[in-house]
Amino acid sequence: MTNANIDTRNKILEAAVNVFAQKGYHETRVDDIVAESKTSKGSVYFYFPSKQDIFLGLIDTFSGLLESKLNEAIQNESHGIQQMDSALQVSLRLFSQYRTLAKIVLIQAVGLGAAFEERRREINNRFTKIIQNRLDLAIKDGSILPIPTDLAARVWVGALNEVVVHWIYTGEPVLEKTIPVLRILLLRSIGITDYRIPPQD
């Protein structure tokens, strides 16, 4: 794909974020996205054959960004606990930065049918696996005692999802202000005592 093609595709997705956020999935028409993106209907259909494909494109874009940032944060730390802690802080800050996109992925995609649910499950499973791998490393390097890491990872994903969804609906508390308490609660849940919790960046 050429740079011009990438730019056009991104322009369409950026426009779609605004339209879906304002109108919701069901009320949005492809013509609305065409108008918002200031492109042609032919261009939109070239990259996205349907409204569903645009929406799934947004889900993939956000999940790809989050996964990339998490892996980057993890690679900058050498031990399991520090990796988990860094990933937690990065993910919450990213949700805060991309609130509109997070709303589309976490709220609007719920209940839209099998294709969306399957994509959401795939994404949840990918992030659960990232956390599980870090927990396994923490056990291996002696940072934490053995625990069922698959279950612990799903608990983390569920807790983060609930905190973020509540924030998207209400705007409270400010998401970054939850980090100090949330990181302590989650790290305690895998057996990290308070004195071993790394200082927050």
C-alpha positions as CSV (number, residue, x, y, z in Angstrom):
1,M,0.0,0.0,0.0
2,T,1.4,3.4,-1.0
3,N,1.7,6.3,1.4
4,A,-1.1,8.1,-0.4
5,N,-3.3,5.0,0.1
6,I,-2.4,4.7,3.7
7,D,-3.2,8.4,4.2
8,T,-6.6,8.0,2.6
9,R,-7.4,4.9,4.6
10,N,-6.4,6.7,7.9
11,K,-8.4,9.8,6.9
12,I,-11.5,7.6,6.5
13,L,-10.9,5.8,9.8
14,E,-10.4,9.2,11.6
15,A,-13.6,10.5,10.2
16,A,-15.4,7.2,11.2
17,V,-14.3,7.7,14.8
18,N,-16.1,11.1,14.9
19,V,-19.2,9.9,13.2
20,F,-19.6,6.6,15.2
21,A,-19.0,8.5,18.4
22,Q,-21.7,11.1,17.6
23,K,-24.3,8.8,16.0
24,G,-23.6,5.3,17.2
25,Y,-23.2,2.3,14.9
26,H,-26.8,1.8,13.9
27,E,-27.5,5.4,13.0
28,T,-24.3,6.0,11.1
29,R,-24.5,5.8,7.3
30,V,-21.5,5.3,5.0
31,D,-22.5,8.6,3.4
32,D,-21.9,10.3,6.8
33,I,-18.4,9.0,6.9
34,V,-17.8,10.0,3.2
35,A,-18.9,13.5,4.1
36,E,-16.8,13.7,7.3
37,S,-13.7,12.4,5.6
38,K,-14.1,14.6,2.5
39,T,-13.3,11.7,0.3
40,S,-15.5,9.9,-2.3
41,K,-17.9,7.0,-1.8
42,G,-15.7,5.0,-4.2
43,S,-12.6,5.6,-2.0
44,V,-14.5,4.5,1.1
45,Y,-15.7,1.3,-0.5
46,F,-12.3,0.6,-2.0
47,Y,-10.8,0.3,1.5
48,F,-13.9,-0.8,3.4
49,P,-16.6,-2.8,1.5
50,S,-19.2,-2.1,4.2
51,K,-20.0,-0.1,7.3
52,Q,-19.2,-3.2,9.4
53,D,-15.7,-3.4,7.8
54,I,-15.1,0.3,8.8
55,F,-16.1,-0.4,12.4
56,L,-14.0,-3.6,12.5
57,G,-11.1,-1.5,11.1
58,L,-11.4,0.9,14.0
59,I,-11.4,-2.0,16.5
60,D,-8.3,-3.5,14.9
61,T,-6.6,-0.1,14.8
62,F,-7.1,0.6,18.5
63,S,-6.2,-2.9,19.6
64,G,-3.1,-2.9,17.4
65,L,-2.0,0.5,18.9
66,L,-2.6,-0.8,22.4
67,E,-0.8,-4.1,21.8
68,S,2.2,-2.2,20.3
69,K,2.4,0.2,23.3
70,L,2.1,-2.7,25.8
71,N,4.9,-4.7,24.1
72,E,7.1,-1.6,23.9
73,A,6.6,-1.0,27.7
74,I,7.2,-4.6,28.5
75,Q,10.5,-4.7,26.5
76,N,11.8,-1.7,28.5
77,E,11.7,-3.7,31.7
78,S,13.7,-6.8,32.7
79,H,11.6,-8.4,35.4
80,G,8.0,-9.7,35.4
81,I,6.6,-7.4,38.1
82,Q,8.1,-4.3,36.5
83,Q,6.8,-5.4,33.1
84,M,3.2,-5.9,34.5
85,D,3.4,-2.5,36.3
86,S,4.6,-0.7,33.3
87,A,2.0,-2.3,31.0
88,L,-0.8,-1.3,33.4
89,Q,0.3,2.3,33.5
90,V,0.8,2.5,29.7
91,S,-2.6,0.9,28.9
92,L,-4.6,3.3,31.2
93,R,-2.8,6.3,29.8
94,L,-3.6,5.1,26.3
95,F,-7.3,4.7,27.0
96,S,-7.3,8.2,28.5
97,Q,-5.6,9.6,25.4
98,Y,-8.0,7.8,23.0
99,R,-11.3,7.9,24.9
100,T,-13.5,8.3,21.8
101,L,-11.9,5.3,20.1
102,A,-12.0,3.3,23.4
103,K,-15.8,4.0,23.6
104,I,-16.3,2.5,20.1
105,V,-14.3,-0.6,20.9
106,L,-15.5,-1.3,24.5
107,I,-19.1,0.0,24.4
108,Q,-20.5,0.4,20.9
109,A,-19.2,-3.0,19.7
110,V,-21.1,-4.8,22.4
111,G,-24.2,-6.7,21.1
112,L,-23.7,-5.9,17.4
113,G,-23.6,-9.5,16.3
114,A,-21.4,-12.5,16.0
115,A,-18.7,-10.9,13.9
116,F,-18.1,-8.1,16.4
117,E,-18.3,-10.5,19.4
118,E,-15.8,-12.8,17.8
119,R,-13.4,-9.9,17.2
120,R,-13.8,-8.7,20.7
121,R,-13.1,-12.2,22.1
122,E,-10.0,-12.5,19.9
123,I,-8.7,-9.1,21.2
124,N,-9.5,-10.0,24.9
125,N,-7.7,-13.3,24.4
126,R,-4.7,-11.6,22.9
127,F,-4.3,-9.2,25.8
128,T,-5.0,-11.9,28.3
129,K,-2.2,-13.9,26.8
130,I,0.2,-10.9,27.0
131,I,-0.6,-10.6,30.8
132,Q,-0.4,-14.3,31.3
133,N,3.0,-14.5,29.7
134,R,4.3,-11.7,32.0
135,L,2.9,-13.5,35.0
136,D,4.6,-16.7,33.9
137,L,7.8,-14.8,33.6
138,A,7.3,-13.3,37.1
139,I,6.9,-16.9,38.5
140,K,9.9,-18.1,36.6
141,D,12.2,-15.3,37.9
142,G,10.9,-15.8,41.4
143,S,9.1,-12.5,41.6
144,I,5.8,-14.1,42.6
145,L,4.7,-17.5,43.9
146,P,3.0,-19.9,41.5
147,I,-0.6,-19.1,40.7
148,P,-3.1,-20.1,37.9
149,T,-1.9,-17.4,35.5
150,D,-4.6,-17.9,33.0
151,L,-7.3,-17.1,35.5
152,A,-5.3,-14.2,37.1
153,A,-4.8,-12.7,33.7
154,R,-8.5,-12.7,32.9
155,V,-9.2,-11.1,36.3
156,W,-6.8,-8.3,35.4
157,V,-8.5,-7.8,32.0
158,G,-11.9,-7.9,33.5
159,A,-11.0,-5.3,36.2
160,L,-9.4,-3.0,33.7
161,N,-12.3,-3.2,31.4
162,E,-14.8,-2.4,34.2
163,V,-12.7,0.6,35.3
164,V,-12.3,2.0,31.8
165,V,-16.0,1.4,30.8
166,H,-17.2,3.2,33.9
167,W,-14.9,6.1,33.1
168,I,-16.1,6.3,29.5
169,Y,-19.7,6.5,30.7
170,T,-19.2,9.0,33.6
171,G,-15.8,10.6,33.1
172,E,-15.1,9.9,36.7
173,P,-12.7,9.4,38.2
174,V,-10.1,10.8,35.9
175,L,-8.6,7.7,34.5
176,E,-4.9,8.5,35.2
177,K,-5.9,9.2,38.9
178,T,-7.0,5.6,39.3
179,I,-3.5,4.3,38.5
180,P,-2.0,4.5,42.0
181,V,-4.8,2.5,43.7
182,L,-5.5,0.2,40.8
183,R,-1.9,-0.9,40.4
184,I,-1.7,-1.7,44.1
185,L,-4.9,-3.7,44.0
186,L,-3.9,-5.7,40.9
187,L,-0.3,-6.3,42.1
188,R,-1.6,-7.4,45.5
189,S,-3.9,-9.8,43.7
190,I,-0.9,-11.8,42.5
191,G,0.8,-11.8,45.9
192,I,3.0,-8.7,45.7
193,T,3.2,-7.1,49.1
194,D,3.1,-3.3,49.3
195,Y,6.8,-2.9,50.1
196,R,7.7,-4.8,46.9
197,I,5.5,-2.7,44.6
198,P,7.8,-0.5,42.5
199,P,7.5,3.3,42.8
200,Q,5.2,4.8,40.3
201,D,6.9,6.6,37.3
